[in-house]
Structure formats: structure tokens, C-alpha cells
Amino acid sequence: MKAHLISLMVLLIGACCLVVATKAAVQAGPIIWAPPDLAELIEEALAENKELQSLEAKVESLKEEISFAGSLDDPRLGIGVINLPTDSFSFDQEAMTQKMIFIAQKVPWFGKLSLKEQSQALIAGSEQAVLEARRLELAREIATTYYELGFIETSFEINRRLTEMVSQIIKVAETRYASGSGLQQDVLRAQVELSKLLDEKIILRKKRRVLEDRINELLNRESFIQVAPPKNLSDPKLTLDVEALKARSLRKNPWLRVRQFKVDRAAVEINLARKDYWPDMDFIVAYGQRDEDFTGRDLPDLFSASVVVNIPLWQKNRQDKNLEAKRKNYQAATKSYENLAKSLPYRIDALATDIRDTQENYRLFSDALMIQAEQLARSALSAYVVNKVEFNTMINAQMRLLRFELKSKQYLFNIYQKRAELEEVLGGPLISE
């Protein structure tokens, strides 16, 4: 009994610590790294998303059931009549006729209630980990959509600058053609490029609306509200220690924790199945009241007590099968845990490699190719003015410069998107250096 009370106290303290730690984690700040505008969106989503609210209610419900699972059944109160003769239905004809009241209490075999409570606590812990995983998933989806919106907005800006540039080139080409120093085909080519840019603008407008709708949906807003895209993002300069990240994922990944809870619960269920070989006990206490007999003799009341146990007569079809089923369930839970534990390091390695390569691409474009393309565009424009290069060479150089700028921004937004994906796997934010 003392050991049972100690284990119960440890279990309850652990559950309380889990609740406190979860609330502290939620109040500490964004669950993934985010600039201020994105952090506000994530905070709104975590507060308003109906799926998360449903999961939170489910977790609270499961926590309330922990003490219920470890409690005794309600005692049973009964009344009855025994040894009443059927020829007269008289209470004073027979000495053993009694009006009885009894109380019965079922008591499971020692340790069963503690195991049931542990099993319920592990179910609640598993659902708590699922809730944390869904929060991370929602934050990651909002973040990747938000950064994609930033890339679309940058594309709009590049499209606007290209449109202005081509419009000016058309004017120059028309002037040169009117003066006889240019070709009509230069004007037509520039007009074709302008039409392509206008078509691209329509497509970008559609993509922007789709992304904004998706963010509004994830935030569960009643009506559409325009989302401000990210601005002035700089290179996060992430330094990734892959081995440390792999170790962290094995400690913090919420889906791995979900599977660990299932393994632990399966182990508890095996112990509970072993306890089923031992009988539960029904304790019954009864009080029988007797009337005076027909001679007027005062008969004493009677007290009775008994213990009833179940007999495992069908052990092969019940207890043995149940225990074997619990063992198979434990094996399945263990294999599922091991599968994810083995795959996580590869996912970390792939994401870290992707981030490093994308950072190199971004720096290559922003530090080298952009400068070279700018010099080429300036030189081509000067040469075209004095009729030393063809129109195609000049306009392609101008458009390449802006396309390179767009590609550089795309790499930058991709770094932030991959960072959010990595943080989802790690179960928390990375720190920029």
C-alpha cells in the first residue's frame, strides 16, 4: 500500500509538471523563430484555430480522467428479503426470515488501479505531445506561406520595375525607329516583352490572393483581411551543427515523443494484463433484521460478511490471449518508435544540407552575380545608345539583372522556409548567429 501511494504521488507530480511546462512553453513566445509580423500571425493562429482548440479540450478531458481511472468503483447498496415462506408470505412464520440491507465494494487486485492510472496519464501525455506537434505544424505552414507571399510581393516589385524599364525602352526604340537609326522589330520585340510582363502580373496577383486566403483560413478569421508581406529580411547566417541537431531532434521531436508515450503505455498494459490472472475481490457486508416469531419470541438480528472472487476458468481464451495481444501491441509501438527515430537524423541532414546549399546560392547571387549583371546591363545600355550592340543584347542584359535580383530573393525566402521546416522537426526555434 505504501509503495502504491508513493507511485501515485510521483505520477501526479509528473502530470502537474507536464501541465506547468506546457503552459510556460506557450507563454514564452513563438514556438518557431519568426519576425514580429509573422510572430503575431502565429500567435493569432494558436489562439483562434478551431482544430487546436478541439485538441486542447481533448487533452484537458483526458487529464481529468487520470484520477477517475485510478479510483475504486462506487460501492453498491442493496436491500432484499430472504427466507420468506411462500405459503403465507409472513415475516414471523420462520425464524430465518429477514429483511436485509447490504453494502458491496469491488476491489481490484493489488496494483491494478495504479497501472490503470499510469495508462491514462500516458494517454493524456501522448495527446499533449500531439497538440504540441500540431502547433508546430500550424506555425510552420503559416511561416512557409508567409515567406512565399514575400517572394510573390518581391516578384510584383520586380515585375513593376521591368515594366517601367521596358516601357522606357519602347519609347527609345520608337524614337530611334522614327529617326531612321533603329529597327521596327526592336519596337515589336519590346512590346512582346511588355505583354509577357502584363500576363505575369495577372498570374502573380492570383497567387498573392490564394496565399492570403490560405493564411486567413489557417488563422480562422471570419472575413478576409489583407496580409502584409515580409520586408527587409536579411541573411539569417545560420551555423548548423548537424550532429547536435540530430541529437536534439531525438529529444524534442513531438511526434517521436508521441510514439514514446505509446511504447510506455503498451508496457503498462502488459503489466496490467499480467494482473488479470489474479482475481478481483467483492467485499459484501449485510445486516438482516428479523421480526418476533408467531410465539412472540424476540429474535436477534443477523450480521453477514463475505468475499467473492472471480475464477480465471477460461484463462486460455481470455487472460492468455489478452496478454499476447498486449505484447504484440508493445512490439508494434516499439517498431514504430524505432522507425521514426532512425529516419529523423536523415531528415535533419537533408534539411541542413538544403539550407547550407541555399545560403551558398544566395551569397553567390547577392555578392557576385548581381554585381556582374549590373555592370553588364549598364555597359549594354551605353553600347546600345551609341548603336554598338543589338537591341536583344541590351534588353536581355537589363532583364537578366532584375531576374538575378529576384532569384537572389527567392533563395533568401527559401532559407527561411527551410528553417521553419527544420524547426518543426526539432520541436523549437533555431538561434541565428
C-alpha positions as CSV (number, residue, x, y, z in Angstrom):
1,M,0.0,0.0,0.0
2,K,2.9,2.4,0.8
3,A,4.5,1.7,-2.5
4,H,1.2,2.3,-4.2
5,L,0.8,5.7,-2.6
6,I,4.4,6.7,-3.5
7,S,4.0,5.7,-7.1
8,L,0.7,7.6,-7.2
9,M,2.3,10.7,-5.8
10,V,5.1,10.5,-8.3
11,L,2.7,10.1,-11.2
12,L,0.6,13.1,-10.1
13,I,3.6,15.3,-9.6
14,G,4.8,14.4,-13.1
15,A,1.5,15.2,-14.6
16,C,1.5,18.6,-12.8
17,C,5.0,19.3,-14.1
18,L,3.9,18.4,-17.6
19,V,1.0,20.9,-17.5
20,V,3.2,23.7,-16.0
21,A,5.9,23.1,-18.5
22,T,3.4,23.2,-21.4
23,K,1.9,26.4,-20.3
24,A,5.3,28.0,-19.7
25,A,6.3,27.0,-23.2
26,V,3.2,28.5,-24.7
27,Q,3.7,31.8,-22.8
28,A,7.4,32.1,-23.5
29,G,7.0,33.2,-27.1
30,P,6.7,31.9,-30.7
31,I,7.3,28.1,-30.9
32,I,9.4,28.8,-34.0
33,W,11.6,31.7,-34.8
34,A,9.6,34.5,-36.5
35,P,10.0,38.2,-37.3
36,P,7.5,40.4,-35.4
37,D,4.7,40.4,-38.0
38,L,4.9,36.7,-38.5
39,A,5.0,36.1,-34.8
40,E,1.7,38.0,-34.4
41,L,0.1,35.8,-37.1
42,I,1.3,32.6,-35.4
43,E,0.1,33.8,-32.0
44,E,-3.3,34.6,-33.5
45,A,-3.5,31.2,-35.2
46,L,-2.6,29.3,-32.0
47,A,-5.3,31.2,-30.1
48,E,-8.1,31.0,-32.8
49,N,-7.5,27.8,-34.7
50,K,-10.5,25.6,-34.1
51,E,-8.6,22.3,-34.6
52,L,-6.1,23.3,-31.9
53,Q,-9.0,24.3,-29.6
54,S,-10.5,20.9,-30.1
55,L,-7.2,19.2,-29.3
56,E,-6.8,21.3,-26.2
57,A,-10.2,20.4,-24.9
58,K,-9.4,16.7,-25.6
59,V,-6.2,16.9,-23.6
60,E,-7.9,18.6,-20.7
61,S,-10.6,15.9,-20.8
62,L,-8.0,13.1,-20.7
63,K,-6.2,14.7,-17.8
64,E,-9.4,14.8,-15.8
65,E,-9.8,11.1,-16.4
66,I,-6.5,10.2,-14.8
67,S,-7.8,10.2,-11.2
68,F,-11.0,8.5,-12.4
69,A,-9.1,5.6,-13.9
70,G,-7.2,5.0,-10.7
71,S,-10.3,5.2,-8.4
72,L,-12.4,2.4,-6.9
73,D,-15.8,1.7,-8.3
74,D,-18.7,3.2,-6.3
75,P,-19.9,0.9,-3.5
76,R,-23.2,-0.8,-4.1
77,L,-26.1,-0.6,-1.7
78,G,-28.8,-3.2,-1.8
79,I,-32.0,-4.3,0.1
80,G,-33.7,-7.6,0.0
81,V,-35.8,-10.2,1.7
82,I,-34.5,-13.8,2.4
83,N,-36.2,-17.0,3.5
84,L,-39.7,-15.6,3.2
85,P,-42.2,-18.5,3.1
86,T,-44.3,-18.6,0.0
87,D,-47.3,-20.2,1.7
88,S,-48.1,-17.2,3.9
89,F,-45.6,-14.5,3.0
90,S,-45.5,-13.8,6.7
91,F,-42.3,-12.4,8.3
92,D,-42.9,-14.1,11.7
93,Q,-43.6,-17.6,10.5
94,E,-40.0,-18.7,10.0
95,A,-37.1,-17.8,12.3
96,M,-34.6,-17.2,9.4
97,T,-36.9,-14.8,7.5
98,Q,-35.0,-11.5,7.3
99,K,-35.3,-8.1,5.8
100,M,-31.7,-7.4,4.7
101,I,-29.6,-4.4,3.7
102,F,-26.1,-4.9,2.4
103,I,-23.2,-2.9,1.1
104,A,-20.8,-4.4,-1.5
105,Q,-17.4,-2.9,-2.7
106,K,-15.4,-4.3,-5.6
107,V,-11.6,-4.1,-5.0
108,P,-9.3,-4.9,-7.9
109,W,-6.2,-6.9,-7.3
110,F,-3.2,-5.1,-5.8
111,G,-1.6,-2.7,-8.3
112,K,-4.3,-2.7,-10.9
113,L,-5.6,0.7,-10.1
114,S,-2.1,2.2,-10.1
115,L,-1.5,0.7,-13.5
116,K,-4.8,2.0,-14.9
117,E,-3.9,5.5,-13.7
118,Q,-0.5,5.3,-15.3
119,S,-2.0,4.1,-18.5
120,Q,-4.5,7.0,-18.6
121,A,-1.7,9.5,-17.7
122,L,0.3,8.2,-20.7
123,I,-2.7,8.6,-23.0
124,A,-3.0,12.2,-21.8
125,G,0.7,12.8,-22.3
126,S,0.5,11.4,-25.8
127,E,-2.3,13.7,-26.8
128,Q,-0.4,16.6,-25.2
129,A,2.5,15.8,-27.5
130,V,0.1,15.6,-30.5
131,L,-1.2,19.0,-29.6
132,E,2.4,20.4,-29.5
133,A,3.1,18.7,-32.8
134,R,0.0,20.3,-34.4
135,R,1.0,23.7,-33.0
136,L,4.4,23.4,-34.7
137,E,2.8,22.1,-37.9
138,L,0.5,25.1,-38.0
139,A,3.3,27.6,-37.2
140,R,5.4,26.0,-40.0
141,E,2.6,26.2,-42.5
142,I,1.9,29.8,-41.7
143,A,5.6,30.6,-41.9
144,T,6.2,28.9,-45.3
145,T,3.1,30.5,-46.7
146,Y,4.1,33.9,-45.3
147,Y,7.6,33.7,-46.9
148,E,6.0,32.6,-50.2
149,L,3.8,35.6,-50.0
150,G,7.0,37.7,-49.5
151,F,8.5,36.2,-52.6
152,I,5.4,36.9,-54.6
153,E,5.4,40.5,-53.4
154,T,9.0,40.8,-54.5
155,S,8.1,39.4,-57.8
156,F,5.4,42.1,-58.1
157,E,8.1,44.7,-57.4
158,I,10.5,43.2,-60.0
159,N,7.6,43.0,-62.5
160,R,6.8,46.7,-61.9
161,R,10.4,47.7,-62.4
162,L,10.7,45.6,-65.5
163,T,7.5,47.0,-66.9
164,E,8.8,50.6,-66.3
165,M,12.1,49.7,-67.9
166,V,10.6,48.0,-71.0
167,S,8.2,50.9,-71.4
168,Q,11.1,53.4,-71.4
169,I,13.0,51.1,-73.9
170,I,9.9,51.1,-76.1
171,K,10.0,54.9,-76.2
172,V,13.7,54.9,-77.0
173,A,13.2,52.2,-79.7
174,E,10.3,54.1,-81.3
175,T,12.3,57.3,-81.3
176,R,15.3,55.6,-83.0
177,Y,12.9,54.0,-85.5
178,A,11.3,57.3,-86.2
179,S,14.7,58.9,-86.8
180,G,15.7,56.1,-89.1
181,S,18.5,54.8,-86.8
182,G,16.6,51.9,-85.4
183,L,14.5,48.9,-86.5
184,Q,10.8,48.3,-86.3
185,Q,11.5,44.8,-85.0
186,D,13.1,46.3,-81.9
187,V,9.9,48.1,-81.1
188,L,7.9,44.9,-81.7
189,R,10.2,42.8,-79.5
190,A,10.0,45.3,-76.7
191,Q,6.1,45.3,-77.0
192,V,6.1,41.5,-76.8
193,E,8.2,41.6,-73.6
194,L,5.8,44.2,-72.2
195,S,2.8,41.9,-72.9
196,K,4.5,39.0,-71.3
197,L,5.1,41.1,-68.2
198,L,1.5,42.1,-68.0
199,D,0.5,38.4,-68.2
200,E,2.9,37.6,-65.4
201,K,1.4,40.4,-63.3
202,I,-2.0,38.8,-63.6
203,I,-0.7,35.4,-62.5
204,L,1.2,37.0,-59.6
205,R,-2.0,38.8,-58.4
206,K,-3.8,35.5,-58.4
207,K,-1.1,33.7,-56.5
208,R,-1.0,36.5,-53.9
209,R,-4.7,36.3,-53.3
210,V,-4.5,32.5,-52.9
211,L,-1.7,32.8,-50.3
212,E,-3.5,35.5,-48.4
213,D,-6.7,33.3,-48.4
214,R,-4.7,30.4,-47.0
215,I,-3.2,32.4,-44.2
216,N,-6.7,33.8,-43.3
217,E,-8.0,30.2,-43.3
218,L,-5.3,29.0,-41.0
219,L,-6.0,31.9,-38.7
220,N,-9.7,31.0,-38.7
221,R,-10.7,34.6,-39.5
222,E,-14.4,35.4,-40.0
223,S,-13.7,37.6,-43.1
224,F,-10.8,38.3,-45.4
225,I,-8.0,40.6,-44.1
226,Q,-5.1,41.5,-46.3
227,V,-1.8,40.2,-45.0
228,A,1.3,42.4,-45.1
229,P,4.2,40.5,-46.7
230,P,7.6,40.4,-45.0
231,K,10.1,43.2,-45.8
232,N,13.8,43.8,-45.3
233,L,14.7,40.2,-44.4
234,S,18.4,39.7,-44.2
235,D,20.6,36.6,-44.4
236,P,20.0,34.8,-41.1
237,K,23.6,33.4,-41.3
238,L,22.7,30.1,-39.7
239,T,25.5,28.0,-38.4
240,L,24.2,24.4,-38.2
241,D,25.8,21.7,-36.1
242,V,24.2,18.7,-37.7
243,E,25.2,16.2,-35.1
244,A,23.8,18.4,-32.3
245,L,20.6,19.0,-34.2
246,K,20.2,15.2,-34.7
247,A,20.6,14.6,-31.0
248,R,18.1,17.4,-30.3
249,S,15.5,16.0,-32.6
250,L,15.7,12.7,-30.8
251,R,14.9,14.5,-27.5
252,K,12.5,17.2,-28.7
253,N,10.6,16.0,-31.8
254,P,6.9,15.9,-30.7
255,W,5.9,13.0,-33.0
256,L,8.7,10.9,-31.6
257,R,7.5,11.8,-28.1
258,V,4.0,10.7,-29.1
259,R,5.4,7.3,-30.1
260,Q,7.5,7.0,-26.9
261,F,4.3,7.6,-24.9
262,K,2.6,4.8,-26.9
263,V,5.6,2.4,-26.1
264,D,5.4,3.3,-22.4
265,R,1.6,2.8,-22.3
266,A,2.0,-0.6,-24.1
267,A,4.4,-1.7,-21.4
268,V,2.0,-0.6,-18.7
269,E,-0.8,-2.6,-20.5
270,I,1.4,-5.7,-20.4
271,N,1.7,-5.4,-16.7
272,L,-2.0,-4.8,-16.3
273,A,-2.7,-7.9,-18.4
274,R,-0.5,-9.9,-16.1
275,K,-2.5,-8.6,-13.2
276,D,-5.7,-10.0,-14.8
277,Y,-4.5,-13.5,-13.8
278,W,-5.2,-12.5,-10.2
279,P,-8.8,-12.2,-9.1
280,D,-10.7,-9.0,-8.2
281,M,-12.5,-9.2,-4.9
282,D,-16.0,-8.2,-3.9
283,F,-16.4,-7.5,-0.2
284,I,-20.0,-7.7,1.0
285,V,-21.4,-6.7,4.4
286,A,-25.0,-7.4,5.2
287,Y,-27.4,-6.8,8.1
288,G,-30.6,-8.9,8.4
289,Q,-33.5,-7.7,10.6
290,R,-35.9,-10.3,12.0
291,D,-39.4,-9.8,13.5
292,E,-40.8,-11.6,16.5
293,D,-41.9,-15.1,15.7
294,F,-45.5,-16.2,16.0
295,T,-44.9,-17.2,19.6
296,G,-43.9,-13.7,20.5
297,R,-40.2,-14.6,21.0
298,D,-37.8,-11.8,20.2
299,L,-35.3,-13.0,17.5
300,P,-31.9,-11.3,17.3
301,D,-30.9,-9.6,14.1
302,L,-28.1,-11.2,12.0
303,F,-24.8,-9.9,10.5
304,S,-23.2,-11.4,7.5
305,A,-19.9,-10.8,5.6
306,S,-18.4,-12.4,2.5
307,V,-15.7,-12.1,-0.1
308,V,-16.4,-13.0,-3.7
309,V,-13.6,-13.6,-6.3
310,N,-13.6,-14.4,-10.0
311,I,-12.1,-17.6,-11.1
312,P,-9.9,-17.5,-14.2
313,L,-11.5,-20.6,-15.6
314,W,-11.3,-19.6,-19.2
315,Q,-7.6,-18.5,-18.9
316,K,-6.5,-19.7,-22.4
317,N,-9.3,-17.8,-24.2
318,R,-9.2,-14.7,-22.0
319,Q,-6.1,-13.8,-20.0
320,D,-3.6,-15.6,-22.2
321,K,-5.0,-14.1,-25.4
322,N,-5.2,-10.6,-23.8
323,L,-1.6,-10.8,-22.6
324,E,-0.4,-12.0,-26.0
325,A,-2.3,-9.1,-27.7
326,K,-0.7,-6.6,-25.4
327,R,2.8,-8.0,-26.2
328,K,2.1,-7.7,-29.9
329,N,0.9,-4.1,-29.4
330,Y,4.1,-3.3,-27.5
331,Q,6.2,-4.7,-30.4
332,A,4.2,-2.6,-32.9
333,A,4.7,0.5,-30.8
334,T,8.4,-0.1,-30.4
335,K,8.9,-0.7,-34.1
336,S,7.0,2.5,-34.9
337,Y,9.2,4.4,-32.5
338,E,12.4,2.9,-33.9
339,N,11.4,3.7,-37.4
340,L,10.9,7.4,-36.8
341,A,14.0,7.5,-34.6
342,K,16.1,6.2,-37.4
343,S,14.5,8.4,-40.1
344,L,14.8,11.7,-38.1
345,P,18.6,12.1,-38.4
346,Y,18.3,11.7,-42.2
347,R,15.6,14.4,-42.4
348,I,17.8,16.7,-40.3
349,D,20.8,16.1,-42.5
350,A,18.7,16.7,-45.7
351,L,17.2,19.9,-44.4
352,A,20.6,21.2,-43.0
353,T,22.3,20.4,-46.4
354,D,19.5,22.2,-48.2
355,I,19.8,25.3,-46.0
356,R,23.6,25.4,-46.4
357,D,23.4,25.0,-50.2
358,T,20.7,27.6,-50.5
359,Q,22.8,30.0,-48.4
360,E,25.7,29.5,-50.7
361,N,23.4,30.1,-53.7
362,Y,22.1,33.3,-52.1
363,R,25.5,34.7,-51.4
364,L,26.7,33.8,-54.9
365,F,23.9,35.8,-56.4
366,S,23.9,38.7,-54.0
367,D,27.7,39.1,-53.7
368,A,28.9,38.2,-57.2
369,L,26.4,37.6,-59.9
370,M,24.3,40.7,-59.1
371,I,27.3,42.9,-59.3
372,Q,28.4,41.4,-62.6
373,A,24.9,41.5,-64.1
374,E,24.6,45.2,-63.1
375,Q,27.9,46.0,-64.8
376,L,26.8,44.1,-67.9
377,A,23.4,45.9,-68.0
378,R,25.0,49.3,-67.6
379,S,27.6,48.5,-70.3
380,A,25.0,47.1,-72.7
381,L,22.7,50.1,-72.3
382,S,25.5,52.5,-73.0
383,A,26.6,50.5,-76.1
384,Y,23.0,50.4,-77.4
385,V,22.7,54.2,-77.2
386,V,25.7,54.5,-79.5
387,N,24.5,51.7,-81.7
388,K,27.3,49.3,-80.8
389,V,25.1,46.3,-79.6
390,E,21.9,44.9,-80.8
391,F,18.6,45.6,-79.2
392,N,18.2,41.9,-78.0
393,T,21.6,42.1,-76.2
394,M,20.7,45.3,-74.4
395,I,17.2,44.3,-73.3
396,N,18.3,40.8,-72.2
397,A,21.1,42.3,-70.1
398,Q,18.6,44.6,-68.4
399,M,16.1,41.9,-67.7
400,R,18.8,39.5,-66.5
401,L,19.8,42.0,-63.9
402,L,16.3,42.1,-62.4
403,R,15.8,38.4,-62.8
404,F,19.0,37.8,-60.9
405,E,17.8,40.1,-58.1
406,L,14.5,38.1,-58.0
407,K,16.4,34.8,-57.9
408,S,18.5,36.1,-55.0
409,K,15.4,37.0,-53.1
410,Q,13.9,33.6,-53.9
411,Y,16.9,31.9,-52.3
412,L,16.6,34.1,-49.3
413,F,12.9,33.2,-48.7
414,N,13.8,29.6,-49.3
415,I,16.3,29.7,-46.4
416,Y,13.6,31.0,-44.1
417,Q,11.1,28.4,-45.3
418,K,13.6,25.5,-44.8
419,R,14.4,27.0,-41.4
420,A,10.8,26.7,-40.4
421,E,10.6,23.1,-41.6
422,L,13.8,22.3,-39.6
423,E,12.4,23.9,-36.5
424,E,9.2,21.8,-36.8
425,V,11.3,18.7,-36.8
426,L,13.4,19.9,-33.9
427,G,10.4,20.9,-31.9
428,G,11.5,24.5,-31.3
429,P,13.3,27.6,-32.7
430,L,16.9,27.8,-34.0
431,I,19.1,30.7,-32.9
432,S,20.7,32.9,-35.6
433,E,24.4,33.8,-35.1
